[in-house]
């Protein structure tokens, strides 16, 4: 069970909410239990939604009338965690922003000294 890593879910993480794709038959209680066991966190709230599959056209041949089918529906769970708990979704670089700025300053100084 991996949380989704998108721009929208990244913004939700500020609210301690993580988005997981789940089975269509999974209940909110089952989802909360799976997340708590997988990540050792305390779940406060679970909201679920089902996104309907889009219609897609397909061809039955050159002169045949094209048919219409549907993609599968998908279910997502928005899981809110207790204050102080978090899940690492995005790989954060080991080098922090402060050390990156220091490295840039050092490069600039090296460039000025060589001139």
MIDOSE-1310 file (N, C-alpha, C; in nm, 2 decimals, decimal comma, always signed):
residues 115
xxxx	+0,08/-0,12/+0,00/+0,00/+0,00/+0,00/+0,09/+0,12/+0,00; +0,10/+0,19/-0,11/+0,18/+0,31/-0,13/+0,09/+0,43/-0,15; +0,13/+0,54/-0,08/+0,05/+0,66/-0,10/+0,08/+0,72/-0,23; -0,02/+0,79/-0,29/+0,00/+0,86/-0,42/+0,10/+0,97/-0,41
xxxx	+0,18/+0,99/-0,50/+0,28/+1,10/-0,50/+0,25/+1,19/-0,62; +0,16/+1,29/-0,60/+0,12/+1,38/-0,70/+0,13/+1,52/-0,64; +0,11/+1,63/-0,72/+0,12/+1,76/-0,67/+0,00/+1,79/-0,57; -0,12/+1,74/-0,61/-0,23/+1,75/-0,52/-0,21/+1,69/-0,39
xxxx	-0,16/+1,57/-0,39/-0,14/+1,50/-0,26/-0,03/+1,56/-0,18; +0,07/+1,62/-0,25/+0,17/+1,69/-0,17/+0,12/+1,81/-0,09; +0,02/+1,88/-0,15/-0,04/+1,99/-0,08/-0,13/+1,94/+0,03; -0,19/+1,82/+0,02/-0,27/+1,76/+0,13/-0,19/+1,72/+0,25
xxxx	-0,06/+1,69/+0,22/+0,03/+1,65/+0,33/+0,05/+1,76/+0,44; +0,03/+1,88/+0,40/+0,04/+1,99/+0,49/-0,07/+1,98/+0,60; -0,18/+1,92/+0,56/-0,29/+1,90/+0,65/-0,29/+1,76/+0,72; -0,17/+1,69/+0,71/-0,15/+1,55/+0,76/-0,25/+1,45/+0,69
xxxx	-0,28/+1,48/+0,56/-0,37/+1,39/+0,49/-0,29/+1,32/+0,38; -0,31/+1,19/+0,36/-0,24/+1,11/+0,26/-0,34/+1,04/+0,18; -0,32/+1,02/+0,05/-0,41/+0,96/-0,04/-0,36/+0,82/-0,08; -0,44/+0,72/-0,07/-0,40/+0,58/-0,10/-0,51/+0,53/-0,20
xxxx	-0,46/+0,46/-0,31/-0,55/+0,38/-0,39/-0,58/+0,25/-0,32; -0,71/+0,22/-0,31/-0,75/+0,10/-0,23/-0,85/+0,02/-0,31; -0,88/-0,10/-0,26/-0,97/-0,19/-0,33/-1,11/-0,14/-0,32; -1,19/-0,16/-0,42/-1,33/-0,11/-0,42/-1,41/-0,17/-0,31
xxxx	-1,37/-0,28/-0,26/-1,45/-0,35/-0,15/-1,40/-0,31/-0,01; -1,29/-0,24/+0,00/-1,24/-0,21/+0,13/-1,32/-0,11/+0,21; -1,34/-0,13/+0,34/-1,42/-0,04/+0,42/-1,33/+0,06/+0,49; -1,38/+0,17/+0,54/-1,30/+0,27/+0,61/-1,22/+0,21/+0,73
xxxx	-1,28/+0,12/+0,80/-1,22/+0,05/+0,92/-1,10/-0,03/+0,87; -1,12/-0,11/+0,76/-1,01/-0,19/+0,71/-0,89/-0,10/+0,66; -0,93/+0,01/+0,59/-0,82/+0,10/+0,54/-0,74/+0,16/+0,66; -0,81/+0,20/+0,76/-0,74/+0,26/+0,88/-0,65/+0,16/+0,94
xxxx	-0,70/+0,04/+0,95/-0,62/-0,07/+1,02/-0,49/-0,10/+0,93; -0,51/-0,11/+0,80/-0,40/-0,14/+0,71/-0,29/-0,03/+0,72; -0,33/+0,10/+0,72/-0,24/+0,21/+0,72/-0,16/+0,21/+0,86; -0,24/+0,19/+0,97/-0,17/+0,19/+1,10/-0,07/+0,08/+1,11
xxxx	-0,10/-0,04/+1,06/-0,01/-0,15/+1,06/+0,11/-0,13/+0,97; +0,09/-0,08/+0,85/+0,20/-0,06/+0,75/+0,30/+0,05/+0,79; +0,25/+0,16/+0,85/+0,34/+0,27/+0,87/+0,35/+0,31/+1,02; +0,30/+0,23/+1,11/+0,31/+0,26/+1,26/+0,27/+0,40/+1,29
xxxx	+0,15/+0,44/+1,25/+0,10/+0,57/+1,28/-0,05/+0,56/+1,33; -0,10/+0,67/+1,38/-0,24/+0,67/+1,44/-0,33/+0,74/+1,34; -0,43/+0,67/+1,29/-0,52/+0,73/+1,19/-0,64/+0,80/+1,27; -0,67/+0,92/+1,23/-0,78/+1,00/+1,29/-0,91/+0,99/+1,21
xxxx	-0,89/+1,00/+1,08/-1,01/+1,01/+0,99/-0,98/+0,94/+0,86; -1,08/+0,88/+0,80/-1,07/+0,82/+0,66/-1,19/+0,87/+0,58; -1,16/+0,93/+0,46/-1,26/+0,96/+0,37/-1,24/+0,89/+0,24; -1,34/+0,84/+0,18/-1,32/+0,76/+0,06/-1,40/+0,82/-0,06
xxxx	-1,35/+0,79/-0,18/-1,43/+0,83/-0,30/-1,40/+0,73/-0,41; -1,50/+0,72/-0,50/-1,49/+0,64/-0,61/-1,49/+0,72/-0,74; -1,38/+0,71/-0,82/-1,38/+0,79/-0,94/-1,43/+0,69/-1,05; -1,53/+0,74/-1,12/-1,59/+0,66/-1,23/-1,49/+0,65/-1,35
xxxx	-1,49/+0,53/-1,41/-1,40/+0,51/-1,53/-1,46/+0,59/-1,65; -1,37/+0,64/-1,73/-1,41/+0,72/-1,84/-1,46/+0,63/-1,96; -1,55/+0,69/-2,04/-1,59/+0,62/-2,16/-1,48/+0,62/-2,26; -1,46/+0,51/-2,33/-1,36/+0,51/-2,44/-1,42/+0,44/-2,56
xxxx	-1,38/+0,49/-2,67/-1,43/+0,43/-2,80/-1,33/+0,32/-2,85; -1,39/+0,22/-2,91/-1,30/+0,12/-2,98/-1,36/+0,09/-3,11; -1,27/+0,04/-3,20/-1,32/+0,01/-3,34/-1,34/-0,14/-3,35; -1,45/-0,17/-3,42/-1,48/-0,32/-3,45/-1,44/-0,35/-3,59
xxxx	-1,37/-0,26/-3,66/-1,33/-0,29/-3,79/-1,34/-0,16/-3,88; -1,30/-0,17/-4,00/-1,30/-0,05/-4,09/-1,44/+0,00/-4,11; -1,54/-0,08/-4,14/-1,67/-0,03/-4,17/-1,78/-0,05/-4,06; -1,73/-0,11/-3,95/-1,83/-0,13/-3,85/-1,84/-0,01/-3,76
xxxx	-1,96/+0,00/-3,69/-1,98/+0,11/-3,60/-1,89/+0,09/-3,48; -1,82/+0,20/-3,44/-1,73/+0,18/-3,32/-1,81/+0,16/-3,19; -1,76/+0,09/-3,11/-1,83/+0,06/-2,98/-1,78/+0,15/-2,87; -1,84/+0,15/-2,76/-1,80/+0,23/-2,64/-1,79/+0,14/-2,52
xxxx	-1,68/+0,15/-2,45/-1,66/+0,08/-2,33/-1,62/+0,17/-2,22; -1,60/+0,12/-2,10/-1,57/+0,21/-1,99/-1,44/+0,15/-1,92; -1,35/+0,24/-1,88/-1,24/+0,20/-1,80/-1,29/+0,17/-1,66; -1,21/+0,10/-1,58/-1,25/+0,05/-1,45/-1,26/+0,17/-1,35
xxxx	-1,36/+0,16/-1,26/-1,37/+0,26/-1,16/-1,25/+0,24/-1,06; -1,21/+0,35/-0,99/-1,10/+0,35/-0,90/-1,15/+0,41/-0,77; -1,10/+0,35/-0,66/-1,14/+0,40/-0,52/-1,02/+0,45/-0,46; -1,03/+0,57/-0,39/-0,92/+0,63/-0,32/-0,96/+0,66/-0,18
xxxx	-0,86/+0,65/-0,09/-0,89/+0,69/+0,05/-0,80/+0,80/+0,09; -0,87/+0,91/+0,15/-0,79/+1,02/+0,21/-0,78/+0,99/+0,36; -0,66/+0,96/+0,40/-0,64/+0,93/+0,54/-0,57/+1,04/+0,62; -0,63/+1,09/+0,72/-0,58/+1,19/+0,81/-0,51/+1,13/+0,93
xxxx	-0,39/+1,17/+0,96/-0,32/+1,11/+1,07/-0,32/+1,20/+1,19; -0,29/+1,14/+1,31/-0,28/+1,22/+1,43/-0,17/+1,32/+1,43; -0,19/+1,43/+1,50/-0,08/+1,53/+1,51/+0,05/+1,47/+1,55; +0,15/+1,51/+1,48/+0,29/+1,46/+1,50/+0,33/+1,33/+1,42
xxxx	+0,23/+1,26/+1,36/+0,26/+1,15/+1,28/+0,28/+1,19/+1,13; +0,36/+1,12/+1,06/+0,38/+1,15/+0,92/+0,43/+1,02/+0,85; +0,41/+1,02/+0,72/+0,46/+0,92/+0,63/+0,55/+0,98/+0,53; +0,66/+0,92/+0,50/+0,76/+0,97/+0,41/+0,72/+0,92/+0,27
xxxx	+0,67/+1,01/+0,18/+0,62/+0,98/+0,05/+0,73/+1,02/-0,05; +0,77/+1,14/-0,05/+0,86/+1,19/-0,15/+1,01/+1,18/-0,09; +1,09/+1,13/-0,18/+1,23/+1,11/-0,14/+1,30/+1,25/-0,13; +1,33/+1,28/+0,00/+1,39/+1,41/+0,02/+1,54/+1,40/+0,01
xxxx	+1,61/+1,50/-0,06/+1,75/+1,49/-0,08/+1,82/+1,50/+0,05; +1,94/+1,43/+0,07/+2,01/+1,44/+0,19/+2,07/+1,58/+0,21; +2,10/+1,65/+0,10/+2,15/+1,78/+0,11/+2,03/+1,88/+0,13; +2,04/+1,96/+0,24/+1,93/+2,05/+0,27/+1,95/+2,18/+0,18
xxxx	+1,85/+2,26/+0,19/+1,86/+2,39/+0,11/+1,97/+2,47/+0,16; +1,99/+2,48/+0,29/+2,09/+2,56/+0,35/+2,23/+2,52/+0,30; +2,25/+2,39/+0,30/+2,39/+2,34/+0,25/+2,40/+2,36/+0,10; +2,29/+2,36/+0,03/+2,30/+2,38/-0,11/+2,34/+2,53/-0,14
xxxx	+2,28/+2,62/-0,06/+2,32/+2,76/-0,08/+2,46/+2,78/-0,04; +2,51/+2,72/+0,06/+2,65/+2,73/+0,10/+2,74/+2,68/-0,01; +2,70/+2,57/-0,08/+2,78/+2,51/-0,19/+2,79/+2,61/-0,30; +2,67/+2,68/-0,33/+2,67/+2,78/-0,44/+2,76/+2,90/-0,41
xxxx	+2,76/+2,94/-0,28/+2,85/+3,05/-0,24/+2,99/+3,01/-0,26; +3,03/+2,89/-0,22/+3,16/+2,84/-0,23/+3,21/+2,84/-0,37; +3,12/+2,80/-0,46/+3,15/+2,79/-0,61/+3,17/+2,93/-0,66; +3,09/+3,03/-0,62/+3,11/+3,17/-0,66/+3,24/+3,22/-0,62
xxxx	+3,28/+3,20/-0,49/+3,40/+3,25/-0,44/+3,52/+3,18/-0,51; +3,51/+3,06/-0,54/+3,62/+2,99/-0,62/+3,63/+3,05/-0,76; +3,52/+3,08/-0,82/+3,52/+3,14/-0,95/+3,58/+3,28/-0,95; +3,56/+3,36/-0,85/+3,61/+3,49/-0,83/+3,76/+3,49/-0,81
xxx	+3,81/+3,39/-0,73/+3,95/+3,38/-0,69/+4,03/+3,33/-0,81; +3,97/+3,25/-0,90/+4,05/+3,20/-1,02/+4,07/+3,31/-1,12; +3,98/+3,42/-1,12/+3,99/+3,53/-1,22/+4,10/+3,62/-1,19
